[in-house]
Amino acid sequence: MRHIISILMENEAGALSRVAGLFSARGYNIESLCVAPTHDESLSRLTLVTSGDEQVIEQIVKQLNKLIDVVKVQDMADTAHIERELMLVKLQAFDAVREEVYRLADIFRGQIIDVTESSYTVQLVGPGNKLDAFIDALGSIPVVEIVRSGALGISRGPRGMLIPEV
C-alpha cells in the first residue's frame, strides 16, 4: 500500500542523507521525495512516498524516529489529509492540437505557462490520480517532457505536527 510520510527534521547538512541512507540500507524504495525549510528556519519538512504493508511502514516510522535529526514523523495514512502534486508537461502543439491542449488544460484546471510556435507547457496541481488522468486524456498528443514534484501532504484541521489538538 502507498504511504505519504511527513518528517519534521532539523535543517542541517547531512539530515536528508541519513534519511535516504536508512531507506537504502534496509532495501526500501522511495517513490518520491520533497524537502524544504518550514516557517521555522531551524526545521525542514521532508515528505516522501513509499510502499509497503502495515508492518513495513511501522518499521520505517520506528527507524525514522530513532534518527537524531528527526523531530517528528507522521504517516499521513493515519489521519485525514490533503495531498497535492505539481506537474509540468511540455507538449508538441501545432494547429488544431493547440486548441485541444487549451481545452484539456481548462477542463483539468491547469495553466498554460509557456507558449512557443510548436509547443505548450501546461502546469497542473492536484492529487496524483488527477495528473495521471490528464496524461491519459492527452491521447495521441505528443508529450515532449514531463516533470512531477512528487506528493506533498498536510493533515486536515487546525492541528499541525508540533501543535497539540485543540
PyMOL commands that set and color helices and strands:
alter all, ss='L'
color gray80, all
select helices_A, chain A and resi 15-26+54-66+76-78+95-107+128-137
alter helices_A, ss='H'
color red, helices_A
select strands_A, chain A and resi 2-10+32-37+43-51+70-75+81-92+111-115+119-126+143-148+152-155
alter strands_A, ss='S'
color yellow, strands_A
deselect
rebuild
show_as cartoon
